[in-house]
């Protein structure tokens, strides 16, 4: 595993981190399997874990707490403690994803709401301090209200959080640039993959200028960049993917993924290619693929040792950029 600097925090985090939504918010999750996968990731050098209260109403956070305690106890057996970085998110008060311009700060993140959910997350995870607190949605217009900044400073001074960040809306990387340029955040979480390259246009340069960390989420485009989706793919009605991969989106996603398959080199898988494409960008601090199974943990984390893609392949993949605009189903 290779490590990268996490912006101005100075932390050295694994360049392949762990996204924990799938083990609490998607069908087919099993706690025993999830805990085994998390521990395997730790054993392989992963030290950055991204969760949220909204992932199962705190269930994902509780699973992470078990892993933190299990590895802290290693020292009692003669092994060193492993520093594992914890990132979680406060849900919007109105429970609406994504943020919309018409939502006010009071609709989404009044200070008392932020404080309430920080305390819930601390209890769920079983720690006294969160390494990174993020707001799960964001609209740059909220910068006009300084109450969030005051709330963040209060949380820092009380040592409930070490760093603060934002998770940006799907396909809206520009809706966070003002927050970065204002020095408001230590980290930005944004969708970035072979298809979604537009964070490179303005967001990443702003993060580079302000030394803000970048967390690249959805590296597999919710599954299309694994190459396993087909036009017949279906999910249970209570699975989020059933509302995201509506026929219009499923058809386009499968077609785009199929166009990439001839580019996958011999001996490489499409998921590996997708991860290593992101590793080509030095502005990315860590990538957080969602993982629930041991085999996925092992294959995804191995991408770090293999490094960025060769320049000619990376250049070919850049031509597959897919600029999209939010819709009622994109959430």
C-alpha positions as CSV (number, residue, x, y, z in Angstrom):
1,X,0.0,0.0,0.0
2,X,1.2,3.5,-0.9
3,X,0.3,6.6,1.1
4,X,-0.5,10.2,0.2
5,X,-0.5,13.4,2.2
6,X,-4.1,14.3,3.2
7,X,-3.9,18.0,2.4
8,X,-2.9,20.4,5.1
9,X,-3.7,18.0,7.9
10,X,-0.3,16.3,7.3
11,X,-1.8,12.9,7.7
12,X,-0.5,10.1,5.6
13,X,-3.4,8.1,4.4
14,X,-3.7,5.0,2.2
15,X,-4.3,6.0,-1.4
16,X,-7.0,3.3,-1.5
17,X,-9.4,3.9,1.4
18,X,-12.6,2.2,2.3
19,X,-16.2,3.4,1.5
20,X,-18.7,1.9,3.9
21,X,-22.1,2.8,2.5
22,X,-22.7,-0.6,0.9
23,X,-22.3,-2.6,4.1
24,X,-25.3,-0.8,5.7
25,X,-27.4,0.7,3.0
26,X,-27.4,-1.9,0.2
27,X,-29.1,-5.3,0.0
28,X,-27.0,-8.4,0.5
29,X,-24.9,-7.0,3.4
30,X,-23.8,-9.3,6.2
31,X,-22.2,-8.0,9.3
32,X,-19.8,-10.9,9.7
33,X,-18.7,-10.6,6.2
34,X,-18.4,-6.8,6.5
35,X,-16.2,-7.0,9.6
36,X,-14.0,-9.6,8.0
37,X,-13.6,-7.4,4.9
38,X,-12.8,-4.4,7.1
39,X,-10.2,-6.2,9.1
40,X,-8.6,-7.6,5.9
41,X,-8.3,-4.0,4.6
42,X,-6.5,-3.0,7.8
43,X,-4.2,-5.9,7.6
44,X,-3.3,-4.9,4.0
45,X,-2.5,-1.3,5.0
46,X,-5.7,0.6,4.5
47,X,-6.0,3.3,7.2
48,X,-8.8,5.6,5.9
49,X,-12.4,4.7,6.4
50,X,-15.3,6.8,5.3
51,X,-18.7,6.3,6.8
52,X,-21.8,8.3,7.6
53,X,-24.7,8.3,10.1
54,X,-27.1,7.9,7.1
55,X,-25.5,4.5,6.3
56,X,-28.0,2.4,8.1
57,X,-28.9,5.0,10.8
58,X,-25.5,4.7,12.4
59,X,-25.0,1.0,11.7
60,X,-22.0,1.4,9.5
61,X,-20.4,3.7,12.1
62,X,-20.9,1.0,14.7
63,X,-19.2,-1.6,12.5
64,X,-16.2,0.7,12.1
65,X,-16.1,1.2,15.9
66,X,-15.7,-2.6,16.3
67,X,-12.7,-2.6,13.9
68,X,-11.1,0.4,15.7
69,X,-11.4,-1.4,19.1
70,X,-10.1,-4.7,17.7
71,X,-7.0,-3.1,16.3
72,X,-6.4,-0.9,19.3
73,X,-6.3,-4.1,21.4
74,X,-3.5,-5.4,19.3
75,X,-1.1,-3.5,21.5
76,X,-2.2,-5.6,24.5
77,X,-1.0,-8.7,22.6
78,X,2.4,-7.1,21.9
79,X,1.5,-5.6,18.5
80,X,1.5,-1.9,17.8
81,X,-1.7,0.2,17.6
82,X,-2.6,1.0,14.1
83,X,-3.7,4.6,13.4
84,X,-6.9,4.3,11.5
85,X,-8.5,7.6,10.3
86,X,-12.2,8.0,10.8
87,X,-14.3,10.1,8.4
88,X,-18.0,10.4,8.9
89,X,-20.8,12.7,7.8
90,X,-23.7,14.6,9.4
91,X,-27.0,14.0,7.5
92,X,-29.0,17.0,6.4
93,X,-31.8,17.8,8.8
94,X,-34.4,17.6,6.1
95,X,-33.0,14.2,5.0
96,X,-32.9,15.4,1.4
97,X,-30.1,14.4,-1.0
98,X,-28.7,16.3,-2.8
99,X,-28.8,19.8,-1.5
100,X,-30.9,22.2,-3.6
101,X,-30.5,26.0,-3.9
102,X,-33.9,26.5,-2.3
103,X,-32.9,24.7,0.9
104,X,-31.8,27.1,3.6
105,X,-29.1,26.3,6.1
106,X,-31.9,25.9,8.7
107,X,-33.5,23.3,6.5
108,X,-30.2,21.3,6.3
109,X,-27.6,22.1,8.9
110,X,-28.6,24.4,11.7
111,X,-25.7,24.3,14.3
112,X,-27.7,22.4,17.0
113,X,-28.4,19.7,14.4
114,X,-24.7,19.4,13.6
115,X,-23.8,19.1,17.3
116,X,-26.5,16.5,17.9
117,X,-25.2,14.3,15.1
118,X,-21.5,14.7,16.0
119,X,-22.4,13.3,19.4
120,X,-24.4,10.4,17.9
121,X,-21.4,9.5,15.6
122,X,-18.9,9.7,18.5
123,X,-21.1,7.3,20.5
124,X,-21.7,5.0,17.5
125,X,-18.0,4.8,16.7
126,X,-16.8,4.8,20.3
127,X,-14.2,7.5,20.1
128,X,-13.7,10.9,21.7
129,X,-12.6,12.7,18.5
130,X,-13.6,12.3,14.8
131,X,-10.6,12.7,12.5
132,X,-12.8,14.2,9.7
133,X,-16.3,15.5,10.0
134,X,-18.1,16.2,6.7
135,X,-21.5,17.6,5.8
136,X,-23.3,15.0,3.7
137,X,-24.7,17.6,1.3
138,X,-23.6,21.1,0.4
139,X,-24.6,24.3,-1.4
140,X,-22.0,27.1,-1.7
141,X,-24.7,29.7,-1.0
142,X,-24.6,28.6,2.6
143,X,-21.2,30.3,2.9
144,X,-23.1,33.5,3.4
145,X,-24.2,32.2,6.8
146,X,-21.3,32.1,9.2
147,X,-23.0,29.8,11.7
148,X,-21.5,26.7,10.2
149,X,-18.0,28.1,10.5
150,X,-18.6,29.0,14.1
151,X,-20.0,25.5,14.8
152,X,-16.9,23.9,13.2
153,X,-14.6,26.1,15.3
154,X,-16.5,25.1,18.4
155,X,-16.2,21.4,17.5
156,X,-12.5,21.8,16.9
157,X,-11.9,23.7,20.2
158,X,-13.8,21.1,22.1
159,X,-11.6,18.4,20.4
160,X,-14.6,16.6,19.0
161,X,-13.2,16.9,15.5
162,X,-9.8,17.3,14.0
163,X,-10.7,18.4,10.5
164,X,-13.7,19.4,8.5
165,X,-14.9,18.7,5.0
166,X,-17.8,18.6,2.6
167,X,-19.3,15.9,0.4
168,X,-20.3,17.4,-2.8
169,X,-23.5,16.7,-4.8
170,X,-23.4,14.3,-7.7
171,X,-22.1,15.9,-10.9
172,X,-21.8,19.3,-9.3
173,X,-18.1,19.7,-8.5
174,X,-18.2,23.4,-9.0
175,X,-20.7,23.7,-6.1
176,X,-17.9,23.7,-3.6
177,X,-15.2,25.8,-5.2
178,X,-16.1,28.9,-3.2
179,X,-15.9,26.9,0.1
180,X,-12.4,25.6,-0.9
181,X,-11.2,29.0,-1.9
182,X,-12.5,30.6,1.3
183,X,-10.3,28.2,3.3
184,X,-13.4,26.8,4.9
185,X,-12.6,23.1,4.4
186,X,-9.7,20.8,5.0
187,X,-11.1,18.1,2.6
188,X,-13.5,17.7,-0.3
189,X,-15.2,14.5,-1.2
190,X,-16.3,14.4,-4.8
191,X,-17.3,11.9,-7.5
192,X,-14.3,11.3,-9.8
193,X,-13.7,8.4,-12.2
194,X,-13.1,7.6,-15.8
195,X,-16.4,9.1,-16.8
196,X,-16.6,11.9,-14.3
197,X,-13.5,13.9,-15.0
198,X,-14.9,17.4,-14.6
199,X,-13.6,17.9,-11.0
200,X,-10.2,18.5,-12.8
201,X,-11.5,21.6,-14.5
202,X,-11.8,24.0,-11.5
203,X,-12.3,22.1,-8.2
204,X,-8.9,20.2,-8.2
205,X,-6.9,23.4,-9.0
206,X,-8.6,25.2,-6.1
207,X,-7.9,22.2,-3.8
208,X,-4.3,22.2,-4.9
209,X,-4.0,26.0,-4.3
210,X,-5.5,25.8,-0.8
211,X,-3.9,22.5,0.1
212,X,-7.3,20.8,0.7
213,X,-7.4,17.0,0.6
214,X,-9.4,15.3,-2.1
215,X,-11.4,12.1,-1.4
216,X,-12.4,10.5,-4.7
217,X,-15.7,8.6,-4.3
218,X,-17.7,6.4,-6.7
219,X,-14.6,5.2,-8.6
220,X,-16.7,2.5,-10.3
221,X,-19.6,4.8,-11.2
222,X,-21.9,2.9,-8.9
223,X,-21.0,-0.3,-10.6
224,X,-20.9,0.4,-14.3
225,X,-17.1,0.7,-14.3
226,X,-16.8,-2.9,-12.9
227,X,-18.0,-4.1,-16.3
228,X,-20.6,-6.4,-14.7
229,X,-23.8,-4.5,-15.4
230,X,-26.1,-5.6,-18.2
231,X,-29.4,-4.3,-19.6
232,X,-31.0,-7.1,-17.5
233,X,-29.5,-6.0,-14.2
234,X,-32.1,-5.5,-11.5
235,X,-32.1,-4.8,-7.7
236,X,-34.7,-5.1,-5.0
237,X,-37.1,-2.2,-4.7
238,X,-35.6,-1.1,-1.4
239,X,-32.1,-1.0,-2.8
240,X,-30.9,2.5,-3.8
241,X,-29.6,1.2,-7.1
242,X,-33.1,0.3,-8.3
243,X,-33.9,4.1,-8.3
244,X,-30.6,5.2,-9.7
245,X,-30.3,2.8,-12.6
246,X,-33.6,3.7,-14.2
247,X,-33.8,2.3,-17.8
248,X,-32.4,5.6,-19.3
249,X,-29.4,5.5,-17.1
250,X,-28.8,1.8,-17.2
251,X,-28.8,1.7,-21.0
252,X,-26.4,4.6,-21.3
253,X,-24.1,3.3,-18.5
254,X,-23.9,-0.2,-20.0
255,X,-23.1,1.2,-23.4
256,X,-20.3,3.5,-22.1
257,X,-18.8,0.7,-20.0
258,X,-18.9,-1.7,-23.0
259,X,-17.0,0.8,-25.0
260,X,-14.2,0.6,-22.5
261,X,-13.8,-3.1,-22.4
262,X,-11.6,-3.4,-25.5
263,X,-9.1,-1.0,-23.7
264,X,-8.6,-3.2,-20.7
265,X,-5.1,-4.7,-21.0
266,X,-4.5,-8.4,-20.8
267,X,-4.0,-9.4,-17.1
268,X,-5.9,-6.4,-15.8
269,X,-9.5,-6.1,-14.8
270,X,-11.8,-3.2,-15.4
271,X,-12.1,-2.3,-11.7
272,X,-8.3,-2.2,-11.5
273,X,-8.1,0.0,-14.5
274,X,-10.7,2.3,-13.0
275,X,-8.8,2.7,-9.7
276,X,-5.4,3.1,-11.4
277,X,-6.8,5.8,-13.7
278,X,-7.6,7.9,-10.6
279,X,-4.2,7.2,-9.1
280,X,-2.7,9.1,-12.1
281,X,-4.0,12.3,-10.6
282,X,-1.6,13.5,-7.8
283,X,-4.3,15.9,-6.5
284,X,-6.3,12.9,-5.2
285,X,-5.4,12.1,-1.6
286,X,-7.4,8.8,-1.3
287,X,-10.0,6.8,-3.2
288,X,-12.9,5.2,-1.4
289,X,-14.3,2.2,-3.3
290,X,-17.3,0.6,-1.6
291,X,-16.3,-3.0,-0.5
292,X,-18.1,-5.8,1.3
293,X,-16.3,-8.9,0.3
294,X,-12.8,-10.1,1.0
295,X,-12.0,-10.7,-2.7
296,X,-13.0,-7.1,-3.5
297,X,-10.8,-5.7,-0.7
298,X,-7.8,-7.7,-1.8
299,X,-8.2,-6.8,-5.5
300,X,-8.9,-3.1,-4.9
301,X,-6.1,-2.5,-2.5
302,X,-3.7,-4.3,-4.8
303,X,-4.2,-1.5,-7.3
304,X,-2.1,0.8,-5.1
305,X,1.0,-1.4,-5.5
306,X,0.5,-1.5,-9.2
307,X,0.5,2.3,-9.4
308,X,-0.9,4.7,-11.9
309,X,-1.7,3.6,-15.5
310,X,0.8,3.9,-18.3
311,X,0.5,7.3,-19.9
312,X,-0.8,6.0,-23.3
313,X,-3.6,4.1,-21.7
314,X,-4.5,7.0,-19.4
315,X,-4.6,9.2,-22.4
316,X,-7.0,6.9,-24.2
317,X,-9.3,6.7,-21.2
318,X,-9.5,10.5,-20.9
319,X,-11.4,10.5,-24.2
320,X,-14.2,8.6,-22.4
321,X,-15.2,11.6,-20.2
322,X,-18.9,11.8,-19.8
323,X,-20.3,15.2,-18.7
324,X,-23.6,14.8,-17.0
325,X,-26.1,17.1,-15.3
326,X,-28.2,16.2,-12.2
327,X,-31.7,14.8,-12.8
328,X,-34.5,13.7,-10.6
329,X,-33.1,10.2,-10.5
330,X,-29.4,11.0,-10.1
331,X,-29.8,11.8,-6.3
